[in-house]
Amino acid sequence: RLRLTAPLAVQDCLALVRFALQPDDDLTTAALLTSPFIGLSEDELFALAHARRGTLWSAVRDAGGAAADTLRAVLALADFAAPYEFLEHILSGPLGGRAKLLARLGEEARDQIAALLGQALAFEAANAPSLQGFLAWIADDIDLKRDPDAPVDAVRIMTVHGAKGLQAPVVVLADATRPLPRDDAAHVMLSLDDSAPVPVFPGGKAGRLGLVADEADALAAARRAEHWRLMYVALTRAEDLLFVGGALGVNDKGIAPEGSWHAAVERAMIKTWDMAVEDDPDWGAVRIHRAGTRAETDPPRRAAPPAAAVPDWARTPAPVEARPPRPLSPSAIAADDVAHAPPGPAAAAAARRGQLLHTLFERLPDVAPPDRAAAATAWLARAAADLDAGARDRISSTALGIIADPAFADVFGPDSLAEAPIAATVGDIVIAGTVDRLLVTATRVRVVDFKTGASVPATAAEVAPYHLKQMAAYVAALRVIFPGRQVEAALLYTHAARLIELPDTVLAANAPG
């Protein structure tokens, strides 16, 4: 296992996310420029950064070239992409990030990249998909478990402790001639009269007495038990071939120490199999232990226990479970109840305008009022580049005017939520959907849905029936989610900047069920 944020491949990917959020952070920009994504050398980075008069990003932008183009693409992608889409586009898109990381960091980076993408999907499944939120979430140091069984053209060198739970076709125990641990503990821990344990030097074995001798003997026994326990773990790691070997010193005279793993394995082989000595061109002579040459006696077989009677419940078919109700999506009610003609160019343009307004209503309330116009213009220039400047200005003016209107202050205030998902079971119906704006206080809940069509009713009585059913479903779900609070609903018609409150009597007549 290793920390997910520890591998260099993951750090380079997260540097891209940090740059997309804070391009004026010089340290992040410098790390990104020297990463495999950009590939500047230290000398090239120094030449670019040393005499600059602003941020490092401004110096890159002024210098132009491939690095500037790549970073501009990263910033543009961050405006609308969720974490997984952002990373996958960087890794698999025109930038070729995955290939660059693997070329520099090797094949081990592939699993690390896949784990990061998996965490991006896990984050989006449980949280609002924002780059800033993902960066904070991933900083919790998630453990990454590498798959040791994955095919890899390499030899893994591991301790016995690290190999627990793993197996491989071929295992080599390269240090199996190590003797039993010596009985020479540097100290033992003694506690007298329930006081805190203190270290005590045990001295030589012959001079140990009383508690010191007992504690030293217990420590030596624990070491021997651990020695043989680790041997069992090591021997059981091999699937097909097991090599038990080691190095001997001059004083060993070619014989493995009595308490070593090698000696224990050899004793077991001599006891179980016949041995023959054969010439070998490399080693001079080798001892061959062959299985199957000794007569083996079958152990006595125990009588099988009588078969237990099968209880009646095991023969009874399980009852068929009722299928859970299909979730009702309030926003789809209109599509279910009303048949529309195929959209023409004008209808398609109106739908596009509505989508852009919805996005501006979601983004702009979080921007400081003096900066909203510039933010709207910049975003529309990227997201609606196919529209002329006049059309983009009209969309921007509509959104800015409605957000700034005091009549809609609570709808777009700092306490309201944009694109808030809700889900609840109302009777036998599961209602799930996403509301455009949601305001929740200690005593009341207010839900507002945007309507961008050209048809604007004058009163609640003139609102389209399917819109009333949609809002009634939202209200029913919110009353389950927030019991005891007053739930209010309204429709905001952006074409005429008109907010129509929906009274409880109208909603009750259109309630689901």
C-alpha positions in Angstrom: 0.0 0.0 0.0 1.0 3.6 -0.5 -0.6 7.0 -0.1 -2.5 7.9 -3.3 -1.0 11.4 -3.3 2.6 10.1 -2.8 3.4 8.8 -6.4 4.9 11.4 -8.7 2.3 10.6 -11.4 -0.5 11.6 -9.1 1.4 14.7 -7.9 1.8 15.8 -11.5 -1.9 15.4 -12.2 -2.9 17.2 -9.1 -0.5 20.0 -10.0 -2.6 20.5 -13.2 -5.7 20.8 -11.0 -4.0 23.3 -8.7 -2.8 25.4 -11.7 -6.3 25.4 -13.2 -7.7 26.8 -9.9 -4.8 29.1 -9.0 -2.7 30.0 -12.1 -0.9 32.7 -10.2 0.6 30.2 -7.7 4.3 30.3 -8.9 5.3 27.1 -7.1 2.6 25.0 -8.6 3.3 26.5 -12.1 7.0 25.8 -11.8 6.3 22.2 -10.7 3.9 21.8 -13.7 6.4 23.3 -16.2 9.0 20.7 -15.3 6.6 17.8 -15.1 6.2 15.4 -18.0 3.1 17.3 -19.2 5.3 20.3 -20.3 8.8 18.9 -20.0 10.9 22.1 -19.4 14.4 21.5 -18.1 15.6 23.3 -14.9 17.7 25.7 -17.1 14.8 26.5 -19.2 12.6 27.2 -16.1 15.3 29.4 -14.6 15.7 31.4 -17.8 11.9 31.9 -17.9 11.4 32.8 -14.2 14.6 34.7 -13.2 14.0 38.1 -14.7 10.2 38.1 -14.8 8.2 41.1 -13.6 5.0 39.3 -12.7 3.8 35.8 -12.0 5.4 32.8 -13.6 2.2 32.2 -15.6 2.3 35.7 -17.0 5.9 35.1 -18.1 4.9 31.8 -19.8 2.0 33.6 -21.5 4.2 36.4 -22.8 6.8 33.9 -24.0 4.2 31.9 -26.0 5.0 28.6 -27.5 3.8 25.1 -26.8 3.9 25.5 -23.0 1.6 28.6 -23.1 -0.8 26.8 -25.4 -1.0 23.8 -23.2 -1.7 25.8 -20.0 -4.3 27.9 -21.8 -6.1 24.7 -22.8 -6.0 23.5 -19.2 -7.5 26.8 -17.9 -10.3 26.6 -20.6 -11.1 23.0 -19.7 -11.4 23.8 -16.0 -14.3 26.2 -16.6 -16.8 23.5 -17.3 -15.3 20.0 -16.7 -15.9 17.9 -13.7 -12.8 16.3 -12.0 -13.0 13.0 -13.9 -13.6 14.6 -17.3 -10.8 17.1 -16.6 -8.2 14.5 -15.8 -9.3 12.0 -18.5 -9.1 14.8 -21.1 -5.6 15.7 -20.0 -4.5 12.1 -19.9 -6.2 10.8 -23.1 -6.9 13.9 -25.1 -4.6 15.9 -27.5 -2.2 16.6 -24.7 -1.3 12.9 -24.4 -0.6 13.2 -20.7 -0.8 9.5 -19.9 1.8 8.6 -22.5 4.1 11.4 -21.3 3.8 10.2 -17.7 4.5 6.6 -18.6 7.5 7.5 -20.8 9.2 9.3 -17.8 7.9 7.4 -14.8 7.5 3.8 -16.1 4.7 1.3 -16.2 4.1 1.5 -12.4 2.5 4.9 -13.1 -0.3 3.3 -15.0 -1.9 1.8 -11.9 -1.4 5.1 -10.0 -3.2 7.1 -12.8 -6.1 4.5 -12.9 -6.5 4.8 -9.1 -6.6 8.6 -9.3 -9.3 8.5 -12.0 -11.2 6.0 -9.9 -11.1 8.3 -7.0 -12.4 11.2 -9.2 -15.4 9.0 -10.1 -16.0 8.1 -6.4 -15.8 11.8 -5.5 -18.4 12.8 -8.1 -20.7 10.0 -7.0 -20.9 11.4 -3.5 -20.2 15.2 -3.9 -20.8 18.1 -6.1 -18.3 17.7 -8.9 -16.0 20.6 -8.5 -12.2 20.7 -9.0 -11.7 22.6 -5.7 -13.8 20.1 -3.8 -11.9 17.2 -5.3 -8.6 18.7 -4.4 -9.6 19.1 -0.8 -11.2 15.6 -0.7 -8.1 13.8 -2.2 -5.8 15.5 0.3 -7.2 13.1 3.0 -4.4 10.7 2.0 -6.3 7.8 0.5 -4.5 4.5 0.5 -3.7 3.0 -2.9 -3.4 -0.8 -2.9 -1.2 -2.0 -5.7 -2.1 -5.3 -7.2 0.9 -7.6 -6.8 -0.7 -10.3 -9.0 -0.9 -7.9 -12.0 1.5 -9.1 -14.8 4.8 -7.2 -14.7 8.1 -7.9 -16.2 10.1 -7.5 -13.0 11.4 -9.2 -9.9 9.8 -8.1 -6.7 12.2 -8.0 -3.7 10.1 -8.0 -0.5 10.3 -8.8 3.2 8.3 -11.7 4.5 6.1 -9.2 6.4 5.4 -7.4 3.1 4.6 -10.6 1.3 1.8 -11.6 3.7 -1.3 -12.5 1.8 0.5 -12.5 -1.6 1.5 -15.3 -3.9 3.7 -15.7 -7.0 4.5 -18.6 -9.4 8.2 -18.5 -8.4 9.5 -17.5 -5.0 13.1 -17.4 -3.9 14.0 -17.4 -0.2 17.4 -15.8 -0.6 18.4 -15.5 3.1 17.2 -18.9 4.5 20.6 -19.8 6.2 20.2 -17.2 8.9 20.3 -19.0 12.3 17.8 -18.7 15.2 17.8 -15.3 16.9 20.5 -15.1 19.6 19.4 -15.0 23.2 21.2 -11.7 23.8 18.4 -9.2 24.4 19.8 -5.7 25.1 17.2 -5.2 27.9 14.0 -6.6 29.3 11.1 -4.6 30.6 10.2 -5.1 34.3 7.3 -3.6 36.2 7.5 -3.8 40.0 4.5 -3.1 42.3 2.3 -2.1 39.4 4.6 0.7 38.5 5.5 1.7 34.9 7.8 -0.8 33.1 11.4 0.1 33.1 14.2 -1.3 31.0 16.7 -3.6 32.8 19.9 -5.0 31.5 19.6 -8.9 31.8 23.3 -9.7 31.8 24.7 -13.1 30.8 22.4 -16.1 30.8 24.3 -17.8 33.6 23.8 -14.8 35.9 20.1 -14.2 35.4 17.8 -14.7 38.4 14.1 -14.3 39.3 12.0 -11.9 37.3 14.9 -11.0 35.0 15.5 -14.6 34.0 11.7 -15.2 33.5 11.3 -12.1 31.3 14.4 -12.9 29.3 13.3 -16.5 28.7 9.8 -15.3 27.6 11.4 -12.8 25.2 13.7 -15.5 23.7 10.8 -17.8 23.3 8.8 -15.1 21.5 11.7 -14.5 19.1 12.0 -18.2 18.3 8.2 -18.5 17.7 8.3 -15.4 15.4 11.3 -17.0 13.5 9.3 -20.2 12.7 6.1 -18.3 12.0 7.8 -16.2 9.4 9.2 -19.3 7.9 5.7 -20.7 7.4 4.6 -17.5 5.8 7.6 -17.5 3.4 7.2 -21.2 2.4 3.5 -20.7 1.5 4.0 -17.8 -0.9 5.0 -19.9 -3.9 2.4 -21.3 -6.3 4.7 -23.4 -8.5 8.4 -23.2 -7.6 10.1 -22.5 -4.3 13.9 -22.0 -4.0 15.3 -22.0 -0.5 18.9 -20.7 -0.4 21.4 -18.5 1.3 25.0 -17.7 1.9 27.3 -19.6 4.3 30.4 -18.3 6.1 33.8 -19.9 6.3 33.1 -21.3 9.8 29.9 -23.0 8.6 31.9 -25.6 6.7 29.2 -26.0 4.0 26.4 -26.8 6.5 23.5 -24.5 7.2 23.1 -23.5 10.8 20.9 -25.9 12.9 18.1 -23.3 13.5 18.0 -21.9 10.0 15.0 -22.2 7.6 17.3 -24.0 5.1 18.2 -26.7 7.7 14.6 -27.2 8.7 13.5 -27.7 5.1 16.4 -30.1 4.5 15.5 -32.2 7.6 11.9 -32.4 6.4 13.0 -33.5 2.9 15.4 -36.2 4.3 12.7 -37.5 6.6 10.1 -37.6 3.8 12.0 -38.4 0.5 14.9 -40.5 -0.6 18.2 -38.7 -1.3 20.8 -39.3 -3.9 24.1 -37.5 -4.7 24.7 -36.7 -8.4 27.4 -34.9 -10.2 26.8 -31.4 -11.4 29.0 -29.4 -13.8 28.3 -26.1 -11.9 28.3 -27.2 -8.3 30.4 -30.4 -8.4 27.8 -32.5 -6.6 24.2 -32.0 -5.7 21.8 -33.8 -3.4 18.6 -34.8 -5.1 15.5 -35.6 -3.0 12.9 -37.5 -4.9 9.3 -37.8 -3.8 7.2 -40.9 -4.2 9.9 -43.5 -3.6 8.9 -44.4 -0.1 5.8 -46.4 0.7 3.1 -44.4 2.2 0.3 -45.7 4.4 -3.1 -44.3 4.0 -4.5 -42.8 7.2 -7.6 -44.6 8.5 -10.7 -43.1 7.1 -13.3 -41.8 9.5 -16.9 -42.8 8.9 -19.0 -40.1 7.3 -21.5 -38.5 9.7 -25.1 -39.3 9.0 -26.8 -36.9 6.6 -29.0 -34.3 8.5 -32.6 -34.0 7.5 -33.4 -31.1 5.3 -35.7 -28.7 7.1 -39.0 -27.6 5.4 -38.0 -24.0 5.0 -35.1 -25.1 2.7 -37.6 -26.7 0.3 -40.0 -23.7 0.3 -39.4 -21.2 -2.6 -38.6 -17.7 -1.5 -41.4 -15.2 -2.0 -41.0 -12.9 -4.9 -39.9 -9.4 -3.7 -41.9 -6.5 -4.9 -40.1 -4.3 -7.4 -39.2 -0.9 -5.9 -41.1 2.0 -7.4 -39.5 3.7 -10.4 -38.2 7.1 -9.4 -40.4 10.0 -10.6 -38.4 12.8 -12.2 -40.4 16.0 -11.8 -38.6 17.7 -14.7 -39.7 14.9 -17.0 -43.4 15.3 -16.3 -43.9 17.8 -19.1 -42.4 15.3 -21.6 -44.7 12.6 -20.4 -47.9 14.7 -20.5 -47.5 16.9 -23.6 -46.6 16.0 -27.1 -44.4 18.7 -28.8 -43.8 19.1 -32.5 -40.2 18.5 -33.6 -38.2 21.6 -32.8 -37.3 23.9 -35.6 -34.3 26.3 -35.8 -36.1 28.9 -33.7 -37.0 26.4 -31.0 -33.5 25.1 -30.9 -32.1 28.6 -30.6 -34.5 29.3 -27.7 -33.5 26.1 -26.0 -29.8 27.0 -26.3 -30.6 30.4 -24.9 -32.3 28.8 -21.9 -29.4 26.5 -21.3 -27.0 29.4 -21.3 -29.2 31.4 -18.9 -29.5 28.4 -16.5 -25.7 28.1 -16.4 -25.3 31.9 -15.7 -27.9 31.7 -13.0 -25.9 28.9 -11.4 -22.4 30.6 -11.7 -22.9 34.3 -11.3 -24.4 34.6 -7.8 -21.2 33.4 -6.3 -19.2 36.1 -8.2 -18.8 39.5 -6.6 -21.3 42.0 -8.1 -18.7 44.3 -9.7 -17.1 41.3 -11.5 -20.3 39.6 -12.7 -20.5 41.3 -16.1 -16.9 40.5 -17.0 -17.4 36.9 -15.8 -20.5 36.5 -17.8 -18.9 38.0 -21.0 -15.8 35.8 -20.6 -17.8 32.6 -20.0 -20.2 33.2 -22.9 -17.2 33.9 -25.2 -16.0 30.4 -24.5 -19.2 28.5 -24.2 -21.2 30.2 -26.9 -18.5 31.2 -29.4 -20.8 30.3 -32.2 -23.2 33.1 -31.3 -22.6 36.7 -32.4 -21.5 39.3 -29.8 -25.0 40.9 -29.8 -26.8 37.7 -28.9 -24.3 37.0 -26.1 -24.7 40.5 -24.8 -28.5 40.1 -24.7 -28.2 36.8 -22.8 -25.7 38.3 -20.4 -27.9 41.4 -19.8 -30.9 39.2 -19.1 -29.1 37.1 -16.5 -27.4 40.1 -14.8 -30.6 42.1 -14.6 -32.6 39.3 -13.0 -29.8 38.4 -10.5 -29.5 42.1 -9.5 -33.3 42.7 -9.2 -34.1 43.2 -5.4 -37.3 41.3 -6.0 -35.3 38.1 -6.4 -32.7 38.8 -3.7 -33.5 35.7 -1.7 -33.6 33.5 -4.8 -29.9 34.4 -5.6 -28.7 35.3 -2.1 -25.7 33.8 -0.5 -27.8 31.3 1.5 -29.5 29.8 -1.6 -28.3 26.7 -3.4 -28.0 26.2 -7.1 -28.8 23.0 -9.0 -29.6 21.2 -5.7 -30.4 17.5 -6.0 -33.3 16.2 -3.9 -34.8 12.7 -3.4 -37.6 11.4 -1.2 -40.2 8.7 -1.0 -43.7 10.2 -1.0 -46.2 7.5 -0.2 -45.4 4.7 -2.7 -43.6 7.1 -5.1 -39.9 7.9 -5.2 -39.3 11.5 -6.3 -35.8 12.4 -7.4 -34.7 15.5 -9.3 -32.6 18.7 -9.3 -34.1 22.1 -8.5 -32.7 25.3 -10.0 -32.6 27.2 -6.7 -33.2 26.1 -3.1 -33.3 28.2 0.0 -33.4 26.4 3.4 -33.8 28.3 6.7 -34.7 27.1 10.1 -38.5 27.7 9.5 -39.1 27.6 5.8 -37.9 26.0 2.5 -38.2 27.9 -0.8 -37.8 26.2 -4.2 -37.7 28.2 -7.4 -37.5 26.8 -10.9 -36.5 28.8 -14.0 -38.6 28.9 -17.1 -36.9 30.5 -20.2 -39.6 30.1 -22.8 -41.3 33.1 -24.5 -44.7 32.2 -23.1 -45.1 34.0 -19.8 -48.3 33.5 -17.7 -49.8 36.5 -15.8 -50.9 34.5 -12.7 -50.5 31.1 -11.1 -53.9 30.1 -12.7 -52.4 30.4 -16.2 -49.3 28.3 -15.5 -49.0 25.3 -17.7 -50.5 22.2 -15.9 -47.3 20.1 -16.3 -45.2 22.9 -14.7 -47.6 22.9 -11.8 -47.3 19.1 -11.5 -43.5 19.5 -11.6 -43.4 22.0 -8.7 -46.0 20.1 -6.7 -43.7 17.0 -6.9 -40.8 19.1 -5.7 -42.8 20.5 -2.8 -44.1 17.0 -1.8 -40.5 15.7 -1.7 -39.2 18.7 0.3 -42.0 18.3 2.9 -40.7 14.8 3.5 -37.1 16.0 3.7 -37.8 19.0 5.9 -40.8 18.0 8.1 -42.3 20.8 10.1 -41.1 23.6 7.9 -43.1 25.8 5.6 -42.4 24.9 1.9 -42.9 27.6 -0.7 -42.6 27.2 -4.5 -42.3 29.8 -7.3 -41.6 29.9 -11.0 -39.2 32.5 -12.4 -39.9 33.4 -16.0 -36.7 34.9 -17.4 -38.3 36.2 -20.6 -40.2 38.9 -18.7 -38.3 38.7 -15.3 -41.5 37.7 -13.6 -41.7 35.6 -10.4 -45.0 33.8 -9.9 -45.7 32.4 -6.5 -47.6 29.1 -6.4 -50.1 28.9 -3.6 -50.7 25.7 -1.6 -54.2 25.3 -3.1 -52.8 25.1 -6.6 -50.0 22.8 -5.6 -52.4 20.5 -3.7 -54.5 20.0 -6.7 -51.5 18.8 -8.7 -49.8 16.7 -6.0 -48.3 13.4 -7.2 -50.2 10.2 -6.5 
